[in-house]
Structures are given as C-alpha cells and as structure tokens.
Amino acid sequence: MKVPFSPPDISQLEIDYVTEVLKSGWITTGPVVKEFEKKIVEFVGAEGAVALGSATAALEGALRFLGVGPGDEVIVPAYTYTSTASAVVHTGAKVIFADSAREQFEMDYDRLPGMINEHTKAIIAVDLGGMIADYDRLFEIAENSRMKFHADSSAQEVLGRIAVIADSAHAFGSSLDGKKAGEIADFTAFSFHAVKNLTTAEGGALTWKKHDGIENDEIYRYLQLYSLHGQSKDALSKNKAGSWEYDIVWPGYKCNMTNINAAIGMAQLERYKGMLSRRKELNENYRKAFAPFGLRMLDHYVNGMNSTGHLFLVRIPGASEKDRNVVISDMAKREIACNVHYKPLPMMTAYKNMGYDIADFPNAYNQYANLISIPVFSTMTDEQNQYVIDSFIDVLKNRGLI
C-alpha cells in the first residue's frame, strides 16, 4: 500500500469550476478572484482580504505596506519554513531569530521583550500545523514596548507599536476560543499551495483587522499595486472599451492570483467543512494509537483550539537526529512518505551565510532532532490511516525506540 505525504483533494467540483473559467475567456485576475476574496473575508471574519500568488508574497506585502525596510528589524521564529524569514530579507530589513520555548514549537515569549529595540518594526508568529500562536501574549508584548517603538511610516504611526503578523500558512480554518485565524493578528498570511488543506494549486491571501486611521481601501489598493507592477489598472479594467491608459505608480511586483486559481479555491471552500472534519478524524486516530507509547504529539483540538490539523507532528523522546532519519527511511521502504517540519532556519546554508548559528537556538534544534511529520490528508482512506499506524509502531519497536 502506498501512502503519499499530502496530495491535493480535487473533486469534480473543482474541475467544473476551472472549466467554466477556461470557457469564459478571462483566465487571469478578474471577477472570480474578487469573489474569492469576499468569501475569504466572510469565512475568517477579517476586515479585508486580497488574494495573491503565495503566502510569501502576502507576508512581504504586509511588511511593505507597513513601510518596513533597510535599517529595520523583524523578529521571526528560528523554527519555521524559509518564507517567514525570506519575506523580511526581501524588504532589506534584518531578521532577528527567536528560539523556541523549551519543549515547544512556539517562540519563547518570555525572551521577546529583551530582543526588542527602536529598530524593531514587527513580530511574525507562525501557526505551525494549524495551531494558533499566543497572539494575546504578543499584543501584550507589543503594547508594553511602545516606548521603544519608532515609527517611520504613516501606517506605523497609526499603529504606534510593533506590528503583530501571523504566518498562518497552515491555519486557514483554525480557531482559538472562537476567533479564527485571519481576524486575530494585525495582518495574516495564508497559503493555498498544493499541499495545503485548502488549495488553489499555487496562491495565498493576506487578511487584516480593522485599524482606526487606516482605511480598508487604502490597504487593498496598495496590495493591488504591489501585486501587479504598481500598475494603476488591472487587466480587467484596461480591457474595457476605451480604457487602455494606465500609470505605473511605483515599480511593484508580479504576484497576483488568477481566475483559474481562484476557481479552485471557490470549489474548495464549498467542500472545506467536510475536508477539515476528515483531517480531525485522522489526527485523532493517530493520537489514540500512539499515546500508549509515550510519543509527544501536537493536540490540535484542546484548550479552545480547533486547528486545521494540517500536520501531524510526532517527537520520539530519546531519539537522535540519526535515529529519526532512519525511521523515515524505514517508513519509505514501506512506501509511506514522511517529512520533517521543520529544519530550523539557522541550519540552512542561506542563513548560516548571514551569520546565524544553530548553537544559539538549542530549543529549536531539540524540537527538530527527533521529529517526524506523519502523512495526513483529507482523501486518506481508513486503510491507509491504519497502515501508517501499524507501520510506524512496528518500525519504532524494531529500532528499539519504544
């Protein structure tokens, strides 16, 4: 039996919606994208949303709207995927990595106040696996650091404090104490990549909460310019009879979402409740099966958390990095694809070349060293789910790890 890691859940509905767009003759950014943005706002309860080419583009868009650039610093978890940090690097600002809390995937919040200075413009938290970070704590830290904050843009002046940004690439649909990812942080970036719970093949979105002094239209217009070369009219507007002329307001980027991508997302949204329900069932099957063996696992559905269950992360107490890699290899021999989320960024060549050293982030390394991501996806069958359970337990026993 083969078990891939995270194949997309595509039904006839997605195919029909895409076919409709293809037949319409308008396949790039257009009315379907606009409708998808409205649906995102309704789904997460945000003040506004813009659909973009990726979550990375969304994170960078938020930073650029805030005026973050050279000379600024942004605090980012050491334990994350590169997009969280690369968005900062792209703006010219400096990444300040925060170590994980001991035996936790989240940043060590107690250490954050000491990392903040007059150059700090934002903190980006990561909702790893769909688990929403402690934004109450982050906002408290930002508020208590107002005396250190120095505003360099009109948006920063309105906030009057460090911006709290959510990398919610895994958390579209997650909620904590009844509040959904997308309405909690100042800005929230979602990913709709092919391996995500809700996919548009490639794509992402940025949402934001209301801030007195900043109009929704101001944010939306900026992000539209940012995503389409700084062009004052999108292709749909230019295509109207007699409306060819446009301006380039500033040299922006090219990271807009197309109608084709949005059509997939619209269909996914219609089916999403059931898709998340299936993920929860599969995650809970894993937890119940592995609990007797003392394995450490994320619990996506306790203490007010209702996660997307995007990743099932298992840590094997006492296992080394070498042990973990052997287990993944053994699982692969049984045609089960496992992964690791994540190798801390200070271990990566790009960030080592910037001077970062994993020795400065021991807690992040300890989380990584014995961690395995077990496959979970909404089209997984009961038979595949049980096969993974039986195989994982068998491999760990054979290696003397449980």
Sine and cosine of phi, psi and omega as CSV:
sin_phi,cos_phi,sin_psi,cos_psi,sin_omega,cos_omega
0.00,0.00,0.76,-0.65,0.04,-1.00
-0.99,-0.12,0.68,-0.74,0.06,-1.00
-0.76,-0.65,0.97,-0.22,0.06,-1.00
-0.94,0.35,0.15,-0.99,-0.06,-1.00
-0.98,0.18,-0.78,0.63,-0.07,-1.00
-0.37,-0.93,0.94,0.34,0.02,-1.00
-0.95,0.31,0.45,-0.89,0.02,-1.00
-0.94,0.34,0.50,-0.87,0.04,-1.00
-0.99,-0.16,1.00,-0.08,-0.05,-1.00
-0.90,-0.43,0.82,-0.58,0.00,-1.00
-0.93,-0.37,-0.03,-1.00,0.04,-1.00
-0.89,0.45,-0.48,0.88,-0.01,-1.00
-0.88,0.47,-0.71,0.70,0.04,-1.00
-0.87,0.49,-0.68,0.73,0.00,-1.00
-0.88,0.47,-0.67,0.74,0.01,-1.00
-0.91,0.42,-0.68,0.74,-0.02,-1.00
-0.91,0.42,-0.66,0.75,0.02,-1.00
-0.92,0.39,-0.65,0.76,0.03,-1.00
-0.86,0.51,-0.65,0.76,0.02,-1.00
-0.88,0.48,-0.68,0.74,0.03,-1.00
-0.91,0.41,-0.69,0.72,0.00,-1.00
-0.87,0.49,-0.62,0.78,0.01,-1.00
-0.96,0.27,-0.36,0.93,-0.06,-1.00
-0.94,0.34,-0.40,0.92,-0.04,-1.00
1.00,0.05,-0.06,1.00,0.02,-1.00
-0.85,-0.53,0.99,-0.14,-0.14,-0.99
-0.96,-0.28,-0.26,0.97,0.03,-1.00
-1.00,0.01,-0.31,-0.95,-0.04,-1.00
-0.83,0.56,0.78,-0.63,-0.04,-1.00
-0.19,-0.98,-0.47,-0.88,-0.13,-0.99
-0.88,0.47,-0.51,0.86,0.00,-1.00
-0.93,0.36,-0.61,0.80,0.06,-1.00
-0.89,0.45,-0.69,0.72,0.00,-1.00
-0.89,0.46,-0.63,0.77,0.03,-1.00
-0.93,0.38,-0.63,0.77,0.04,-1.00
-0.88,0.47,-0.65,0.76,0.04,-1.00
-0.88,0.47,-0.66,0.75,0.04,-1.00
-0.89,0.45,-0.65,0.76,0.00,-1.00
-0.91,0.41,-0.59,0.80,0.05,-1.00
-0.89,0.45,-0.72,0.69,0.02,-1.00
-0.85,0.53,-0.72,0.70,0.00,-1.00
-0.90,0.43,-0.64,0.77,-0.09,-1.00
-0.93,0.36,-0.68,0.73,-0.09,-1.00
-0.99,-0.15,-0.19,0.98,0.00,-1.00
0.98,0.22,0.41,0.91,0.00,-1.00
-0.98,0.18,0.21,-0.98,0.06,-1.00
-0.98,0.22,-0.55,0.83,0.01,-1.00
-0.32,-0.95,0.23,-0.97,0.00,-1.00
-0.45,-0.89,0.50,-0.86,0.15,-0.99
-0.71,-0.71,0.72,-0.69,0.04,-1.00
-1.00,0.04,0.72,-0.69,-0.07,-1.00
-0.73,-0.69,-0.07,-1.00,-0.08,-1.00
-0.98,0.20,-0.27,0.96,-0.01,-1.00
-0.18,-0.98,0.24,-0.97,0.11,-0.99
-0.93,0.35,-0.52,0.86,0.04,-1.00
-0.88,0.47,-0.71,0.71,0.05,-1.00
-0.89,0.46,-0.59,0.81,0.02,-1.00
-0.91,0.41,-0.71,0.71,0.03,-1.00
-0.88,0.47,-0.72,0.69,0.00,-1.00
-0.90,0.43,-0.61,0.79,0.03,-1.00
-0.87,0.49,-0.66,0.75,0.04,-1.00
-0.89,0.45,-0.71,0.70,0.00,-1.00
-0.89,0.46,-0.67,0.74,-0.02,-1.00
-0.94,0.34,-0.60,0.80,0.08,-1.00
-0.87,0.49,-0.61,0.79,0.00,-1.00
-0.97,0.26,-0.17,0.99,0.01,-1.00
0.99,0.11,0.36,0.93,0.01,-1.00
-0.96,0.29,0.71,-0.71,-0.04,-1.00
-0.27,-0.96,-0.33,-0.94,-0.03,-1.00
-0.80,0.60,0.67,-0.74,-0.02,-1.00
1.00,-0.05,-0.25,0.97,0.01,-1.00
-1.00,-0.07,0.28,-0.96,0.06,-1.00
-0.78,-0.62,0.58,-0.82,0.05,-1.00
-0.74,-0.67,0.80,-0.60,-0.01,-1.00
-1.00,0.09,0.76,-0.65,-0.10,-1.00
-0.68,-0.73,0.60,-0.80,0.06,-1.00
-0.90,0.44,0.62,-0.79,0.12,-0.99
-0.94,0.35,-0.44,0.90,-0.04,-1.00
-0.99,-0.12,1.00,0.03,0.01,-1.00
-0.22,-0.98,0.05,-1.00,0.10,-1.00
-0.99,0.12,0.35,-0.94,-0.11,-0.99
-0.87,0.50,-0.48,0.88,-0.07,-1.00
-0.84,0.54,-0.56,0.83,0.00,-1.00
-0.87,0.50,-0.67,0.74,-0.03,-1.00
-1.00,0.04,-0.59,0.81,-0.07,-1.00
-0.91,0.43,-0.51,0.86,0.07,-1.00
-0.87,0.49,-0.59,0.80,0.05,-1.00
-0.94,0.35,-0.72,0.70,-0.01,-1.00
-0.85,0.53,-0.65,0.76,-0.02,-1.00
-0.87,0.50,-0.52,0.86,-0.02,-1.00
-0.98,0.19,-0.22,0.98,-0.07,-1.00
1.00,-0.04,-0.05,1.00,0.04,-1.00
-0.98,0.19,0.22,-0.97,-0.01,-1.00
-0.99,-0.12,0.74,-0.68,0.09,-1.00
-0.99,0.17,0.78,-0.63,0.12,-0.99
-0.92,-0.40,0.96,-0.28,-0.04,-1.00
-0.98,0.22,0.67,-0.74,0.08,-1.00
-0.94,-0.35,0.73,-0.68,0.04,-1.00
-0.94,0.33,0.37,-0.93,0.09,-1.00
-0.95,0.31,0.39,-0.92,0.19,-0.98
-0.94,0.35,0.39,-0.92,-0.04,-1.00
-0.88,0.47,0.80,-0.60,0.01,-1.00
0.88,0.47,0.45,0.89,0.01,-1.00
-0.73,-0.69,0.39,-0.92,0.10,-1.00
-1.00,0.01,-0.38,0.93,-0.01,-1.00
-0.98,0.22,0.32,-0.95,0.06,-1.00
-0.87,0.50,0.41,-0.91,0.12,-0.99
-0.98,0.20,1.00,-0.10,-0.08,-1.00
-0.88,0.48,-0.51,0.86,-0.03,-1.00
-0.90,0.44,-0.44,0.90,-0.05,-1.00
-1.00,-0.02,-0.22,0.98,-0.08,-1.00
-0.88,0.47,-0.69,0.72,-0.03,-1.00
-0.82,0.57,-0.58,0.81,0.00,-1.00
-0.96,0.27,-0.20,0.98,0.01,-1.00
-1.00,-0.08,-0.13,0.99,-0.09,-1.00
-1.00,-0.03,0.71,-0.71,0.09,-1.00
-0.62,-0.78,-0.17,-0.99,-0.07,-1.00
-0.92,0.39,-0.23,0.97,0.02,-1.00
-1.00,-0.01,-0.22,0.98,-0.07,-1.00
-0.96,0.30,0.84,-0.54,-0.04,-1.00
-0.92,-0.39,-0.37,0.93,-0.04,-1.00
-0.36,-0.93,0.40,-0.92,0.20,-0.98
-0.86,-0.51,0.79,-0.61,0.08,-1.00
-0.95,-0.30,0.90,-0.44,0.08,-1.00
-0.99,-0.11,0.39,-0.92,-0.02,-1.00
-0.87,-0.49,0.80,-0.60,0.04,-1.00
-1.00,0.01,0.95,0.31,-0.15,-0.99
-0.88,0.48,0.80,-0.61,0.05,-1.00
0.93,0.37,0.09,1.00,-0.06,-1.00
0.97,-0.23,-0.06,1.00,0.00,-1.00
-0.99,0.12,0.90,-0.44,-0.07,-1.00
-0.95,0.32,0.76,-0.65,-0.01,-1.00
-0.93,0.37,0.11,-0.99,-0.04,-1.00
-1.00,0.06,0.99,0.13,-0.06,-1.00
-0.96,0.28,-0.44,0.90,0.09,-1.00
-0.86,0.51,-0.69,0.72,0.01,-1.00
-0.92,0.40,-0.66,0.76,-0.02,-1.00
-0.91,0.41,-0.65,0.76,0.05,-1.00
-0.92,0.40,-0.59,0.81,0.05,-1.00
-0.89,0.45,-0.69,0.72,0.03,-1.00
-0.89,0.46,-0.68,0.73,0.01,-1.00
-0.89,0.45,-0.68,0.73,0.00,-1.00
-0.90,0.43,-0.67,0.75,-0.03,-1.00
-0.95,0.30,-0.18,0.98,-0.01,-1.00
-0.96,-0.27,0.24,0.97,-0.04,-1.00
-0.84,0.55,-0.58,0.82,-0.05,-1.00
-0.91,0.41,-0.40,0.91,0.02,-1.00
-1.00,0.04,-0.26,0.96,-0.17,-0.98
-0.98,0.21,0.69,-0.72,0.05,-1.00
-0.83,-0.56,0.90,-0.43,-0.05,-1.00
-0.99,0.13,0.71,-0.71,0.02,-1.00
-0.86,-0.52,0.12,0.99,0.01,-1.00
-0.50,-0.87,0.25,-0.97,-0.01,-1.00
-0.90,0.43,-0.62,0.78,0.02,-1.00
-0.91,0.42,-0.65,0.76,0.04,-1.00
-0.91,0.42,-0.59,0.81,0.03,-1.00
-0.90,0.43,-0.62,0.78,0.03,-1.00
-0.90,0.44,-0.71,0.70,0.01,-1.00
-0.91,0.41,-0.72,0.70,0.00,-1.00
0.94,0.33,0.26,0.97,-0.04,-1.00
-0.32,-0.95,0.08,-1.00,0.09,-1.00
-0.89,0.46,0.68,-0.73,0.06,-1.00
-0.97,0.22,0.61,-0.79,0.06,-1.00
-0.95,-0.31,0.92,-0.40,-0.09,-1.00
-0.90,-0.44,0.65,-0.76,-0.01,-1.00
-0.95,-0.30,0.84,-0.54,0.24,-0.97
-1.00,0.03,1.00,-0.03,-0.04,-1.00
-0.97,-0.25,0.63,0.77,0.00,-1.00
-0.81,0.59,-0.53,0.85,-0.05,-1.00
-0.99,-0.15,-0.05,1.00,-0.32,-0.95
-0.88,-0.47,0.37,0.93,0.06,-1.00
-0.93,0.36,0.96,-0.28,-0.07,-1.00
0.92,-0.39,-0.17,0.99,0.06,-1.00
-0.97,0.24,0.47,-0.88,0.08,-1.00
-0.59,-0.80,0.42,-0.91,0.05,-1.00
-0.69,-0.72,0.87,-0.50,-0.04,-1.00
0.80,0.60,0.61,0.79,0.07,-1.00
1.00,0.07,-0.11,0.99,0.03,-1.00
-0.98,-0.18,0.73,-0.68,-0.06,-1.00
-1.00,0.01,0.54,-0.84,0.20,-0.98
-0.83,0.56,0.75,-0.67,-0.07,-1.00
0.91,-0.42,-0.38,0.92,0.03,-1.00
-0.88,-0.47,0.05,1.00,-0.14,-0.99
-0.99,-0.12,-0.84,0.55,-0.04,-1.00
-0.97,0.23,0.20,-0.98,0.08,-1.00
-0.86,0.51,-0.72,0.69,0.08,-1.00
-0.69,-0.72,0.60,-0.80,-0.02,-1.00
-0.74,-0.67,0.77,-0.64,0.02,-1.00
-0.96,-0.28,0.78,-0.63,0.05,-1.00
-0.92,-0.39,0.50,-0.87,0.10,-1.00
-0.93,-0.37,0.67,-0.74,0.11,-0.99
-0.86,-0.50,0.53,0.85,0.04,-1.00
-0.88,0.48,0.26,-0.97,-0.10,-0.99
-0.84,0.54,-0.48,0.88,-0.05,-1.00
-1.00,-0.03,-0.03,1.00,-0.07,-1.00
-0.99,0.15,0.23,-0.97,-0.03,-1.00
-0.86,0.52,-0.69,0.73,0.10,-0.99
-0.89,-0.46,0.84,-0.55,-0.08,-1.00
-0.88,-0.48,0.48,-0.88,0.21,-0.98
-0.84,-0.54,0.37,0.93,-0.11,-0.99
0.99,0.16,-0.93,0.36,0.23,-0.97
-0.75,-0.66,0.59,-0.81,0.03,-1.00
0.45,-0.89,0.13,-0.99,0.03,-1.00
-0.21,-0.98,-0.05,-1.00,0.02,-1.00
-0.45,-0.89,0.48,-0.88,0.13,-0.99
-0.89,-0.46,0.76,-0.65,0.09,-1.00
-0.87,-0.49,0.26,-0.96,0.00,-1.00
-0.51,-0.86,0.37,-0.93,0.06,-1.00
-0.99,-0.11,0.22,-0.98,-0.05,-1.00
-0.96,0.29,0.70,-0.71,0.11,-0.99
-0.76,-0.65,0.88,-0.47,0.05,-1.00
-0.87,0.50,0.81,-0.59,-0.03,-1.00
0.96,-0.27,-0.19,0.98,0.08,-1.00
-0.81,-0.59,0.88,-0.48,-0.01,-1.00
-0.99,0.17,0.59,-0.81,0.05,-1.00
-0.82,0.57,-0.68,0.74,-0.02,-1.00
-0.89,0.46,-0.52,0.85,0.02,-1.00
-0.91,0.41,-0.71,0.71,0.02,-1.00
-0.91,0.41,-0.73,0.69,-0.06,-1.00
-0.89,0.45,-0.70,0.72,-0.02,-1.00
-0.91,0.42,-0.66,0.75,0.02,-1.00
-0.86,0.51,-0.71,0.70,-0.05,-1.00
-0.94,0.34,-0.49,0.87,0.11,-0.99
-0.92,0.40,-0.70,0.71,0.05,-1.00
-0.89,0.46,-0.71,0.71,0.00,-1.00
-0.84,0.54,-0.62,0.78,-0.12,-0.99
-1.00,0.07,-0.15,0.99,-0.07,-1.00
-0.66,-0.75,0.84,0.54,0.13,-0.99
0.90,0.44,0.20,0.98,-0.09,-1.00
0.96,0.27,0.33,0.94,-0.06,-1.00
-0.98,0.19,0.73,-0.68,-0.12,-0.99
-0.96,0.30,-0.25,0.97,0.06,-1.00
-0.73,-0.68,0.66,-0.75,0.10,-0.99
-0.99,0.15,0.07,-1.00,-0.10,-1.00
-0.89,0.46,-0.57,0.82,-0.02,-1.00
-0.91,0.41,-0.68,0.73,0.01,-1.00
-0.92,0.39,-0.65,0.76,0.00,-1.00
-0.91,0.42,-0.45,0.89,-0.10,-0.99
-0.98,0.20,-0.20,0.98,0.01,-1.00
-0.94,0.35,0.59,-0.81,-0.08,-1.00
-0.80,0.60,0.78,-0.63,0.06,-1.00
0.97,0.26,0.19,0.98,-0.10,-1.00
-0.87,-0.50,0.68,0.73,-0.08,-1.00
-0.97,0.22,-0.51,0.86,-0.20,-0.98
-0.96,0.29,0.61,-0.79,-0.01,-1.00
-0.51,-0.86,0.14,-0.99,0.05,-1.00
-0.81,-0.59,0.40,-0.92,0.19,-0.98
-0.97,-0.25,0.96,-0.28,-0.11,-0.99
-0.96,0.29,-0.65,0.76,0.12,-0.99
-0.38,-0.93,0.41,-0.91,-0.08,-1.00
-0.95,0.30,1.00,-0.02,-0.06,-1.00
-1.00,0.08,-0.43,-0.90,-0.08,-1.00
-0.88,-0.47,-0.07,-1.00,0.03,-1.00
-0.77,-0.64,1.00,0.00,-0.08,-1.00
-0.56,-0.83,0.60,0.80,0.01,-1.00
-0.98,0.19,0.36,-0.93,0.09,-1.00
-1.00,-0.07,0.54,-0.84,0.01,-1.00
-0.99,-0.12,0.30,-0.96,0.10,-1.00
-0.87,0.50,-0.55,0.83,0.01,-1.00
-0.89,0.46,-0.75,0.66,0.03,-1.00
-0.88,0.48,-0.71,0.71,-0.03,-1.00
-0.90,0.44,-0.55,0.83,0.02,-1.00
-0.89,0.46,-0.66,0.75,0.07,-1.00
-0.88,0.48,-0.70,0.71,0.00,-1.00
-0.88,0.47,-0.63,0.78,0.02,-1.00
-0.88,0.47,-0.68,0.74,0.03,-1.00
-0.92,0.38,-0.65,0.76,0.01,-1.00
-0.87,0.49,-0.66,0.75,0.00,-1.00
-0.87,0.50,-0.60,0.80,0.01,-1.00
-0.90,0.43,-0.48,0.88,-0.07,-1.00
-0.97,-0.24,-0.03,1.00,-0.27,-0.96
-0.91,0.42,-0.60,0.80,-0.01,-1.00
-0.84,0.54,-0.71,0.70,0.01,-1.00
-0.93,0.37,-0.58,0.81,0.02,-1.00
-0.90,0.43,-0.67,0.74,0.02,-1.00
-0.94,0.35,-0.59,0.80,0.04,-1.00
-0.87,0.48,-0.66,0.75,0.01,-1.00
-0.91,0.41,-0.66,0.75,0.05,-1.00
-0.86,0.50,-0.66,0.75,0.02,-1.00
-0.88,0.48,-0.70,0.72,0.01,-1.00
-0.86,0.51,-0.71,0.70,-0.02,-1.00
-0.92,0.40,-0.68,0.73,0.03,-1.00
-0.87,0.49,-0.69,0.73,-0.02,-1.00
-0.93,0.37,-0.55,0.83,0.09,-1.00
-0.87,0.49,-0.69,0.73,0.04,-1.00
-0.88,0.48,-0.75,0.66,-0.06,-1.00
-0.86,0.52,-0.73,0.68,-0.03,-1.00
-0.90,0.44,-0.62,0.79,-0.04,-1.00
-0.95,0.30,-0.59,0.81,-0.11,-0.99
-1.00,-0.03,-0.31,0.95,-0.08,-1.00
-0.82,0.58,-0.66,0.75,-0.05,-1.00
-0.90,0.43,-0.21,0.98,-0.09,-1.00
-0.98,-0.19,0.13,0.99,0.08,-1.00
0.96,0.28,0.31,0.95,0.04,-1.00
-0.97,0.26,0.52,-0.86,0.00,-1.00
-0.99,-0.14,0.82,-0.57,-0.12,-0.99
-0.71,-0.71,0.50,-0.86,0.17,-0.99
-0.93,0.36,0.70,-0.72,0.13,-0.99
-0.96,-0.29,0.95,-0.30,-0.14,-0.99
-0.98,0.18,-0.12,0.99,-0.23,-0.97
-0.70,-0.71,0.65,0.76,0.04,-1.00
-0.74,-0.67,0.28,-0.96,0.09,-1.00
0.81,0.59,0.70,0.71,0.04,-1.00
0.99,0.15,-0.04,1.00,-0.01,-1.00
-1.00,0.03,0.77,-0.64,0.15,-0.99
-0.79,-0.62,1.00,0.07,-0.14,-0.99
-0.99,0.14,0.27,-0.96,0.13,-0.99
-0.95,0.30,-0.23,0.97,-0.05,-1.00
0.88,0.47,0.60,0.80,-0.11,-0.99
-0.90,0.44,-0.64,0.77,0.00,-1.00
-0.81,-0.59,0.64,-0.77,0.17,-0.99
-0.96,-0.27,0.98,-0.22,-0.08,-1.00
-0.99,-0.15,0.79,-0.61,0.00,-1.00
-0.84,-0.54,0.77,-0.64,0.13,-0.99
-0.94,-0.35,0.67,-0.75,-0.07,-1.00
-0.96,-0.27,0.98,-0.19,-0.04,-1.00
-0.82,0.57,0.72,-0.69,0.04,-1.00
1.00,0.07,-0.20,0.98,-0.01,-1.00
-0.99,0.16,0.55,-0.83,0.07,-1.00
-1.00,-0.06,0.14,-0.99,0.07,-1.00
-0.86,0.52,-0.63,0.77,0.03,-1.00
-0.91,0.43,-0.69,0.73,0.04,-1.00
-0.85,0.53,-0.72,0.70,-0.03,-1.00
-0.87,0.49,-0.69,0.72,-0.02,-1.00
-0.90,0.43,-0.58,0.81,0.05,-1.00
-0.92,0.39,-0.64,0.77,0.03,-1.00
-0.88,0.47,-0.70,0.71,0.03,-1.00
-0.88,0.48,-0.65,0.76,0.04,-1.00
-0.90,0.43,-0.68,0.74,0.03,-1.00
-0.89,0.46,-0.64,0.77,0.03,-1.00
-0.91,0.41,-0.62,0.79,0.02,-1.00
-0.89,0.45,-0.58,0.81,0.03,-1.00
-0.90,0.44,-0.40,0.91,0.06,-1.00
-1.00,-0.08,0.19,0.98,0.03,-1.00
0.90,0.44,0.59,0.81,0.11,-0.99
-0.91,-0.41,0.86,-0.51,-0.03,-1.00
-1.00,0.04,0.89,-0.46,0.09,-1.00
-0.93,-0.38,0.12,-0.99,-0.09,-1.00
-0.51,-0.86,-0.04,-1.00,0.10,-1.00
-0.71,-0.71,0.83,-0.56,0.03,-1.00
-0.80,-0.60,0.99,-0.12,0.15,0.99
-0.63,-0.78,0.23,-0.97,0.25,-0.97
-0.98,0.21,0.88,-0.48,-0.07,-1.00
-0.81,0.59,0.60,-0.80,-0.11,-0.99
-0.87,0.49,-0.55,0.84,0.04,-1.00
-0.90,0.43,-0.14,0.99,0.07,-1.00
-1.00,0.00,-0.19,0.98,-0.06,-1.00
-1.00,0.06,0.58,-0.81,-0.06,-1.00
-0.80,0.61,-0.72,0.69,-0.05,-1.00
-0.84,0.54,-0.65,0.76,-0.07,-1.00
-1.00,0.08,-0.50,0.87,0.14,-0.99
-0.88,0.47,-0.62,0.78,0.03,-1.00
-0.92,0.40,-0.34,0.94,0.07,-1.00
-1.00,0.05,-0.06,1.00,0.06,-1.00
0.97,-0.25,0.05,1.00,0.00,-1.00
-0.99,0.14,0.54,-0.84,-0.07,-1.00
-0.72,-0.70,0.80,-0.60,-0.04,-1.00
-0.88,0.48,-0.37,0.93,0.04,-1.00
-0.87,0.49,-0.39,0.92,0.02,-1.00
-0.99,0.11,-0.04,1.00,-0.07,-1.00
-0.73,-0.69,0.88,0.48,-0.11,-0.99
-0.89,0.46,-0.58,0.81,-0.03,-1.00
-0.93,0.36,-0.63,0.77,0.06,-1.00
-0.89,0.46,-0.68,0.73,0.01,-1.00
-0.89,0.46,-0.68,0.74,-0.02,-1.00
-0.89,0.45,-0.57,0.82,0.06,-1.00
-0.91,0.41,-0.62,0.78,-0.05,-1.00
-0.97,0.26,-0.63,0.78,-0.24,-0.97
-0.86,0.51,-0.57,0.82,-0.05,-1.00
-0.87,-0.50,0.47,0.89,-0.06,-1.00
-0.98,-0.20,0.64,-0.77,0.11,-0.99
-0.75,-0.67,0.69,-0.72,0.12,-0.99
-0.99,-0.11,0.89,-0.46,-0.02,-1.00
-1.00,0.04,0.64,-0.77,-0.03,-1.00
-0.88,0.48,0.70,-0.71,0.10,-0.99
-0.49,-0.87,0.78,-0.62,-0.01,-1.00
-0.39,-0.92,0.45,-0.89,-0.19,-0.98
-0.93,0.38,-0.30,0.95,0.06,-1.00
-1.00,-0.09,0.07,1.00,0.02,-1.00
-0.88,0.47,0.71,-0.71,0.01,-1.00
-1.00,0.08,0.28,-0.96,0.08,-1.00
-0.87,0.50,-0.59,0.81,-0.01,-1.00
-0.92,0.40,-0.67,0.74,0.05,-1.00
-0.91,0.42,-0.68,0.73,0.02,-1.00
-0.84,0.54,-0.73,0.68,-0.01,-1.00
-0.94,0.35,-0.57,0.82,0.02,-1.00
-0.90,0.44,-0.66,0.75,0.05,-1.00
-0.90,0.44,-0.71,0.70,0.01,-1.00
-0.85,0.53,-0.80,0.60,-0.05,-1.00
-0.88,0.47,-0.67,0.74,-0.04,-1.00
-0.92,0.39,-0.69,0.72,-0.03,-1.00
-0.89,0.45,-0.72,0.69,0.02,-1.00
-0.88,0.47,-0.68,0.73,-0.01,-1.00
-0.90,0.45,-0.70,0.71,0.01,-1.00
-0.89,0.46,-0.71,0.70,-0.01,-1.00
-0.90,0.44,-0.62,0.79,0.05,-1.00
-0.91,0.41,-0.69,0.72,-0.01,-1.00
-0.89,0.46,-0.50,0.87,0.00,-1.00
-1.00,-0.05,0.05,1.00,0.03,-1.00
0.93,0.37,0.47,0.88,-0.05,-1.00
-0.99,-0.13,-0.18,0.98,0.15,-0.99
-0.66,-0.75,0.00,0.00,0.00,0.00
